[in-house]
Amino acid sequence: MPGDRDAAIGRARSVFDDGGFVERLRELVSYPTESQVASRRDELYRYCDDGFGPLLRQAGFATQVHDNPRTEFGPFLVGTRIEDPSLPTMLVYGHGDVVRAMPERWRSDLDPWRLHIEGDRIYGRGVVDNKGQHLLALEALSAVIAERGGLGFNVKFLVETGEETGSPGLLPFIRQRRDELAADAFIALDGPRQSMAVPDITLGTRGGVALDLVIDLREGSHHSGHWGGILADPGFLMAHALACIVSRDGRILVPGWTPGHVPNSVRDACARVVVEDLPGTPVPDPWWGEPGLSRPERIYMWTSVIVLASITGQPEAPVNAVSGTARARIQVRHTVDVSADTLVPDLRAHLDAHGLQMVEIVPVLERDMFLASRTDPGDPWVQRVVRSMALTAGRQPNVIPTNSASGPSEFFKAELGVPVMWIPHSYGGCGQHGPDEHGLGTLFRDGLGLMAGVFWDLGEA
């Protein structure tokens, strides 16, 4: 006889309690899948063939590893479980690659490729980004299958191995295999929650665009005593260029770089987001950013601009000379309410209006950039998942219109026509992309129950 919802949730949580989840995560973390390191390409295939692929097959998925259309990059793993072609199909997404491990920056007693447990913390590269999170999705699916004898819907599970380098080849892969990946809705588990007590569902991602500002006035440097005050200094000119992009209190000054209109559904969702200062995370500066906006509004419905790097002269060994050049890289993250195509023309017009024609704008093309994306908070699939999460958690989840970061949401939304939902199970102090990356056991256990509830309820519907 089929079990019930509470039994499925209990079964999913027991996978953490009995150590099975941690042991499987230990194996996945041991694969050094750094997609930014060319010599690790074989490890990306091993992760698909010998790491996560067997776990999918144990759960009743047929699997296939596909070469990347851009052959210099890592593969795609697709798992398929079709219970009845007439049933709805969920596309579940994760990525098996990680950022550079940087072992020299980790605590001396930690190894990025060996799982280490310390109280509630589970250390290892990829624990939260993203191996632990797509493992969590599979464990929750497996719990529902075991309890009900099936899911009540079909599942396609896609694991890519290049997300940390901009998902090269993902868009042509989706286009080539549109029928194979066709689904009714998309769920991914990635990123940090905004609160330890309140679960999140995020409905899109901001677009990410990097630009280099370049000032090249002359070759070489010239003696500061003889030429200072009569040769234009590119360092100061660059400072003026940056200052006319963002004010000293963090307001974006470039016309066209901020939304002209924000839908009411997005504003309403932001107003209900519960955010807390989590352990290990910095405290926001209340005086920085667009005035009149709350913290959720500034990161989920607005544009942000940061300086990634800036250089003039020789910082490592300063000399008494007027430099001839300066360079700065800025990054713009924007919602669907701001077009990526107009960012450079808008900035060009703005710099020219401030007499800064000598500043060249060079788009950064060394990695693929993600497009902005957003699913309507009122979408029926979104509302189904929100109701399920509220039932399990005992309170309404945060419905976040647009993730603060960037990702491949729009590839799936535009090409497959699916609503996109991201459900994170990490927290802001996890060390993601840095040394000492770790997840919290309490959040993994909570997430296993939460996702089992979601998958159970989707099967009921």
C-alpha positions as CSV (number, residue, x, y, z in Angstrom):
1,M,0.0,0.0,0.0
2,P,1.3,3.5,-0.8
3,G,2.5,5.4,2.2
4,D,1.6,9.0,3.1
5,R,3.2,12.5,2.9
6,D,4.5,12.5,6.4
7,A,6.1,9.1,6.0
8,A,7.9,10.3,2.8
9,I,9.2,13.4,4.6
10,G,10.4,11.2,7.5
11,R,12.0,8.7,5.1
12,A,13.9,11.6,3.4
13,R,15.2,13.0,6.7
14,S,16.3,9.6,7.9
15,V,18.7,9.4,5.0
16,F,20.6,12.2,6.7
17,D,20.1,10.8,10.2
18,D,21.5,7.4,9.3
19,G,24.6,8.9,7.6
20,G,23.8,7.7,4.1
21,F,23.5,11.2,2.7
22,V,26.9,12.3,4.1
23,E,28.7,9.1,2.9
24,R,27.4,9.6,-0.7
25,L,28.3,13.3,-0.5
26,R,31.8,12.3,0.7
27,E,32.2,10.3,-2.5
28,L,31.0,13.1,-4.8
29,V,33.3,15.7,-3.1
30,S,36.3,13.4,-3.7
31,Y,36.1,14.1,-7.5
32,P,38.3,17.2,-8.1
33,T,35.9,18.7,-10.7
34,E,37.4,22.2,-11.2
35,S,35.9,23.4,-14.5
36,Q,38.3,26.4,-14.5
37,V,41.3,24.0,-14.7
38,A,41.7,22.5,-18.2
39,S,43.6,19.4,-16.8
40,R,40.5,18.4,-14.8
41,R,38.3,17.7,-17.9
42,D,38.7,13.9,-17.3
43,E,37.4,14.4,-13.8
44,L,34.2,16.0,-15.1
45,Y,33.6,12.8,-17.1
46,R,34.4,10.6,-14.2
47,Y,31.9,12.5,-12.0
48,C,29.2,11.8,-14.6
49,D,30.2,8.2,-15.3
50,D,31.3,6.9,-11.9
51,G,30.1,9.5,-9.4
52,F,26.5,10.8,-9.8
53,G,25.5,8.6,-12.7
54,P,25.3,5.4,-10.7
55,L,23.2,7.1,-8.0
56,L,20.7,8.1,-10.7
57,R,20.5,4.6,-12.0
58,Q,19.9,3.2,-8.5
59,A,16.9,5.5,-8.3
60,G,15.5,4.1,-11.5
61,F,16.8,6.6,-14.0
62,A,18.1,5.7,-17.4
63,T,21.3,7.8,-17.9
64,Q,23.4,9.0,-20.7
65,V,26.5,11.2,-20.8
66,H,26.7,13.6,-23.7
67,D,29.7,15.4,-25.0
68,N,29.6,19.2,-24.9
69,P,28.8,20.8,-28.3
70,R,31.9,22.9,-27.4
71,T,34.2,20.0,-27.3
72,E,36.9,21.7,-25.2
73,F,34.5,21.8,-22.2
74,G,32.9,19.2,-19.9
75,P,30.0,16.9,-20.6
76,F,26.3,16.8,-19.6
77,L,24.7,13.9,-17.7
78,V,21.0,13.3,-18.4
79,G,18.9,11.0,-16.2
80,T,15.4,10.1,-17.3
81,R,12.6,8.4,-15.4
82,I,9.3,8.2,-17.4
83,E,6.4,6.7,-15.4
84,D,3.7,7.6,-17.9
85,P,4.1,9.8,-21.0
86,S,0.7,11.4,-20.2
87,L,1.9,12.7,-16.8
88,P,3.6,16.0,-16.3
89,T,7.4,16.1,-16.4
90,M,9.8,17.9,-14.1
91,L,13.3,18.9,-15.2
92,V,15.6,18.9,-12.2
93,Y,19.0,20.7,-12.6
94,G,22.3,20.7,-10.9
95,H,26.0,21.2,-11.8
96,G,28.8,18.8,-10.9
97,D,31.7,21.3,-11.5
98,V,33.2,23.5,-8.8
99,V,35.4,26.6,-8.7
100,R,39.1,26.3,-8.1
101,A,39.8,24.5,-4.8
102,M,42.5,26.9,-3.6
103,P,43.8,24.4,-1.0
104,E,46.5,26.8,0.1
105,R,43.8,29.2,1.5
106,W,41.9,26.6,3.4
107,R,42.4,26.0,7.1
108,S,45.5,23.8,7.6
109,D,43.5,20.9,8.9
110,L,41.1,20.9,5.9
111,D,41.4,19.3,2.5
112,P,38.9,20.6,-0.2
113,W,38.5,17.1,-1.6
114,R,38.0,15.3,1.7
115,L,34.7,15.7,3.6
116,H,35.3,16.9,7.2
117,I,32.5,17.2,9.8
118,E,32.8,19.6,12.6
119,G,29.6,20.0,14.7
120,D,26.9,21.1,12.3
121,R,29.3,22.0,9.6
122,I,30.2,19.7,6.7
123,Y,33.4,21.0,4.9
124,G,34.5,20.2,1.3
125,R,34.7,21.9,-2.1
126,G,31.3,21.5,-3.7
127,V,29.4,20.6,-0.5
128,V,26.9,23.4,-1.2
129,D,27.9,24.5,-4.7
130,N,26.5,22.3,-6.0
131,K,27.1,18.6,-5.3
132,G,25.3,18.5,-1.9
133,Q,22.3,20.3,-3.3
134,H,21.6,18.1,-6.4
135,L,22.3,15.0,-4.3
136,L,19.6,16.3,-1.9
137,A,17.2,16.6,-4.8
138,L,17.9,13.0,-5.8
139,E,17.6,11.7,-2.2
140,A,14.2,13.4,-1.8
141,L,12.9,11.9,-5.1
142,S,14.1,8.5,-4.0
143,A,12.3,8.8,-0.7
144,V,9.0,9.6,-2.4
145,I,9.6,6.7,-4.9
146,A,10.2,4.3,-2.0
147,E,7.2,5.5,0.0
148,R,4.7,5.7,-2.8
149,G,6.0,3.1,-5.2
150,G,6.5,5.9,-7.8
151,L,6.5,9.6,-8.2
152,G,3.2,10.3,-10.0
153,F,5.1,12.4,-12.5
154,N,8.0,12.0,-14.8
155,V,11.5,13.4,-14.1
156,K,14.5,14.4,-16.2
157,F,17.6,15.1,-14.3
158,L,20.3,17.3,-15.9
159,V,23.8,17.7,-14.5
160,E,26.1,20.0,-16.3
161,T,29.8,20.4,-15.6
162,G,30.6,24.0,-16.7
163,E,28.3,26.3,-14.7
164,E,31.3,27.8,-12.9
165,T,32.7,29.0,-16.2
166,G,29.5,30.4,-17.5
167,S,27.8,27.2,-18.7
168,P,29.7,27.0,-22.1
169,G,27.8,24.8,-24.6
170,L,24.6,24.6,-22.5
171,L,22.5,26.8,-24.8
172,P,23.3,24.8,-28.0
173,F,22.9,21.6,-26.0
174,I,19.4,22.5,-25.0
175,R,18.6,23.5,-28.5
176,Q,20.0,20.3,-30.0
177,R,18.1,18.2,-27.4
178,R,15.0,20.2,-26.9
179,D,12.7,17.1,-27.2
180,E,14.9,15.1,-24.9
181,L,14.8,17.8,-22.2
182,A,11.1,18.9,-22.8
183,A,9.3,19.4,-19.5
184,D,6.4,21.2,-17.8
185,A,8.5,22.9,-15.1
186,F,12.1,23.3,-14.0
187,I,13.4,23.0,-10.4
188,A,17.0,23.5,-9.4
189,L,18.6,23.5,-6.0
190,D,21.5,26.0,-5.6
191,G,22.5,29.1,-3.7
192,P,22.0,30.3,-0.1
193,R,18.8,30.9,1.8
194,Q,18.1,34.4,3.3
195,S,17.0,33.0,6.6
196,M,17.7,29.9,8.7
197,A,14.1,29.7,9.7
198,V,12.3,30.6,6.4
199,P,12.8,28.5,3.2
200,D,13.2,30.3,-0.1
201,I,11.9,29.8,-3.7
202,T,13.7,32.0,-6.2
203,L,12.1,32.6,-9.6
204,G,15.0,33.8,-11.7
205,T,18.5,35.2,-11.9
206,R,20.1,38.5,-12.6
207,G,22.1,39.0,-15.8
208,G,25.8,39.4,-15.3
209,V,27.9,41.6,-17.6
210,A,31.6,42.5,-17.1
211,L,33.2,45.5,-18.7
212,D,36.8,46.8,-18.8
213,L,37.3,50.5,-18.7
214,V,40.6,51.3,-20.4
215,I,42.6,54.6,-20.5
216,D,45.6,54.5,-22.7
217,L,47.2,57.9,-23.0
218,R,50.8,57.2,-23.9
219,E,53.5,54.6,-23.9
220,G,55.6,54.1,-20.8
221,S,55.8,56.2,-17.6
222,H,57.5,59.6,-17.1
223,H,59.4,61.2,-14.2
224,S,56.8,62.6,-11.7
225,G,59.0,65.6,-10.9
226,H,59.5,66.7,-14.5
227,W,56.0,65.7,-15.8
228,G,53.6,65.6,-12.9
229,G,51.0,68.4,-13.3
230,I,51.5,68.8,-17.1
231,L,50.8,65.2,-18.2
232,A,47.2,63.9,-17.7
233,D,47.2,61.2,-15.0
234,P,45.1,58.2,-16.1
235,G,44.7,57.1,-12.5
236,F,42.7,60.2,-11.6
237,L,40.8,60.1,-14.9
238,M,39.8,56.5,-14.1
239,A,38.7,57.6,-10.6
240,H,36.5,60.2,-12.2
241,A,35.1,57.7,-14.6
242,L,34.2,55.3,-11.8
243,A,32.8,58.1,-9.6
244,C,30.4,59.2,-12.4
245,I,29.1,55.6,-12.6
246,V,28.3,55.1,-8.9
247,S,27.9,57.9,-6.4
248,R,29.9,58.0,-3.1
249,D,26.7,56.6,-1.3
250,G,26.3,53.7,-3.8
251,R,23.6,55.1,-6.2
252,I,23.9,54.1,-9.9
253,L,24.2,57.3,-11.9
254,V,24.1,55.9,-15.5
255,P,20.7,56.6,-17.2
256,G,19.2,53.4,-18.4
257,W,21.1,51.1,-16.0
258,T,18.3,50.9,-13.4
259,P,14.7,49.7,-14.0
260,G,12.3,52.2,-15.4
261,H,9.4,50.1,-14.2
262,V,9.1,47.2,-11.8
263,P,5.9,45.0,-11.9
264,N,3.7,45.2,-8.8
265,S,4.0,41.4,-8.3
266,V,7.7,41.7,-8.0
267,R,7.5,44.6,-5.5
268,D,4.9,42.7,-3.5
269,A,7.1,39.6,-3.4
270,C,10.1,41.7,-2.2
271,A,8.0,43.3,0.5
272,R,7.3,39.9,2.0
273,V,10.8,38.5,2.0
274,V,12.2,37.8,5.4
275,V,16.0,38.4,5.6
276,E,18.2,38.0,8.7
277,D,21.9,38.6,9.3
278,L,23.3,35.1,9.3
279,P,26.5,33.9,11.0
280,G,29.7,34.4,9.0
281,T,28.1,37.0,6.7
282,P,28.9,40.8,6.5
283,V,26.4,43.3,7.8
284,P,25.0,45.5,5.0
285,D,25.9,49.2,5.0
286,P,22.6,51.0,5.4
287,W,23.9,54.2,3.8
288,W,25.0,52.4,0.6
289,G,22.7,51.8,-2.4
290,E,19.6,53.2,-4.0
291,P,17.8,55.4,-1.4
292,G,14.2,54.4,-0.4
293,L,14.7,50.7,-1.2
294,S,14.7,47.9,1.3
295,R,17.5,45.4,1.4
296,P,15.5,42.8,-0.6
297,E,14.5,45.4,-3.1
298,R,18.1,46.4,-3.7
299,I,19.2,42.9,-4.5
300,Y,16.2,41.3,-6.0
301,M,14.6,44.0,-8.2
302,W,17.4,46.5,-8.8
303,T,20.8,46.8,-10.5
304,S,24.2,46.5,-8.8
305,V,27.6,47.6,-10.0
306,I,30.9,46.7,-8.4
307,V,34.6,47.2,-9.2
308,L,36.2,43.8,-9.6
309,A,39.7,45.2,-10.1
310,S,41.5,48.5,-10.9
311,I,45.1,49.2,-11.7
312,T,47.4,52.1,-12.7
313,G,51.2,52.3,-12.4
314,Q,53.0,49.5,-10.6
315,P,51.2,48.7,-7.3
316,E,53.7,45.9,-6.4
317,A,56.6,48.3,-6.7
318,P,55.6,52.0,-7.0
319,V,57.9,54.4,-8.8
320,N,58.0,58.2,-9.0
321,A,56.4,58.4,-12.5
322,V,53.3,59.5,-14.2
323,S,51.7,56.3,-15.7
324,G,50.4,56.2,-19.2
325,T,47.6,53.8,-18.7
326,A,44.9,52.7,-16.3
327,R,42.4,49.8,-16.4
328,A,39.4,48.8,-14.3
329,R,37.0,46.0,-14.5
330,I,33.4,46.5,-13.4
331,Q,30.6,44.0,-13.1
332,V,26.9,44.9,-13.7
333,R,24.1,42.6,-12.4
334,H,20.7,43.5,-13.7
335,T,17.1,42.2,-13.8
336,V,15.0,41.6,-16.9
337,D,13.7,45.2,-16.5
338,V,17.1,46.4,-17.8
339,S,18.4,45.3,-21.3
340,A,21.9,44.0,-21.4
341,D,22.1,45.2,-25.0
342,T,21.9,48.9,-24.0
343,L,24.4,48.8,-21.1
344,V,27.5,49.7,-23.2
345,P,25.8,52.4,-25.3
346,D,24.2,54.0,-22.2
347,L,27.6,54.1,-20.5
348,R,29.3,55.5,-23.5
349,A,26.9,58.3,-23.7
350,H,27.2,59.0,-20.0
351,L,31.0,59.1,-20.0
352,D,31.0,61.4,-23.1
353,A,28.6,63.7,-21.3
354,H,31.1,64.0,-18.5
355,G,34.0,64.8,-20.8
356,L,35.6,61.3,-20.5
357,Q,35.9,60.4,-24.1
358,M,39.4,59.0,-23.5
359,V,37.9,56.1,-21.5
360,E,37.4,53.0,-23.8
361,I,34.7,50.5,-22.9
362,V,35.7,46.9,-23.7
363,P,33.1,44.1,-23.0
364,V,34.7,41.1,-21.3
365,L,34.2,38.0,-23.5
366,E,36.5,35.5,-21.8
367,R,33.5,33.6,-20.4
368,D,29.9,33.3,-21.4
369,M,27.6,35.7,-19.6
370,F,24.2,34.7,-18.2
371,L,21.0,36.5,-19.3
372,A,18.6,38.0,-16.8
373,S,15.5,35.8,-16.2
374,R,12.3,35.9,-14.1
375,T,9.3,33.7,-13.7
376,D,6.0,35.4,-12.7
377,P,5.4,34.8,-9.0
378,G,1.7,34.1,-9.9
379,D,2.6,31.1,-12.2
380,P,0.5,28.1,-11.2
381,W,3.5,25.8,-10.9
382,V,5.1,28.4,-8.6
383,Q,2.0,28.5,-6.4
384,R,1.9,24.7,-6.2
385,V,5.4,24.6,-4.9
386,V,4.8,27.5,-2.5
387,R,1.8,25.8,-1.0
388,S,3.8,22.6,-0.5
389,M,6.7,24.4,1.1
390,A,4.4,26.3,3.4
391,L,2.7,23.0,4.5
392,T,6.0,21.4,5.4
393,A,7.7,24.4,7.0
394,G,4.6,25.6,8.8
395,R,5.0,29.1,7.4
396,Q,5.1,30.9,4.0
397,P,8.4,30.6,2.2
398,N,10.3,33.7,0.9
399,V,9.2,34.1,-2.8
400,I,12.2,35.9,-4.3
401,P,11.5,37.3,-7.8
402,T,15.1,37.3,-9.0
403,N,18.2,35.8,-7.4
404,S,20.9,38.2,-6.4
405,A,23.4,36.2,-8.4
406,S,23.5,35.0,-12.1
407,G,22.8,31.6,-13.7
408,P,21.4,29.8,-16.7
409,S,17.7,30.3,-15.9
410,E,16.8,32.0,-19.1
411,F,18.3,29.3,-21.3
412,F,15.7,26.9,-19.9
413,K,12.9,29.4,-19.7
414,A,13.3,30.7,-23.2
415,E,14.2,27.5,-25.0
416,L,11.9,25.0,-23.2
417,G,9.1,27.4,-22.2
418,V,9.1,26.2,-18.6
419,P,8.6,28.2,-15.4
420,V,11.9,28.2,-13.5
421,M,12.2,27.7,-9.7
422,W,15.4,27.6,-7.6
423,I,15.1,26.2,-4.1
424,P,18.3,26.8,-2.1
425,H,19.5,24.9,0.9
426,S,22.7,26.7,2.0
427,Y,23.3,29.9,3.9
428,G,25.3,33.1,3.3
429,G,28.2,32.2,5.5
430,C,29.0,28.9,3.8
431,G,32.3,30.0,2.1
432,Q,30.9,29.3,-1.4
433,H,33.6,30.1,-4.0
434,G,36.1,30.7,-1.2
435,P,38.2,28.7,1.2
436,D,36.6,26.5,3.9
437,E,33.3,25.9,1.9
438,H,30.8,24.1,4.1
439,G,27.2,23.2,4.4
440,L,25.1,22.9,7.6
441,G,23.7,19.6,8.5
442,T,20.5,21.2,9.8
443,L,19.8,22.8,6.5
444,F,20.5,19.6,4.5
445,R,18.1,17.6,6.8
446,D,15.5,20.4,6.6
447,G,15.9,20.5,2.8
448,L,15.5,16.8,2.4
449,G,12.1,16.9,4.1
450,L,11.1,20.1,2.3
451,M,11.9,18.7,-1.1
452,A,10.3,15.3,-0.3
453,G,7.1,17.3,0.5
454,V,7.3,19.2,-2.8
455,F,7.8,16.0,-4.9
456,W,5.1,14.2,-3.0
457,D,2.6,17.0,-3.5
458,L,3.4,17.3,-7.2
459,G,2.7,13.6,-7.6
460,E,-0.6,14.1,-5.7
461,A,-1.7,16.9,-8.1
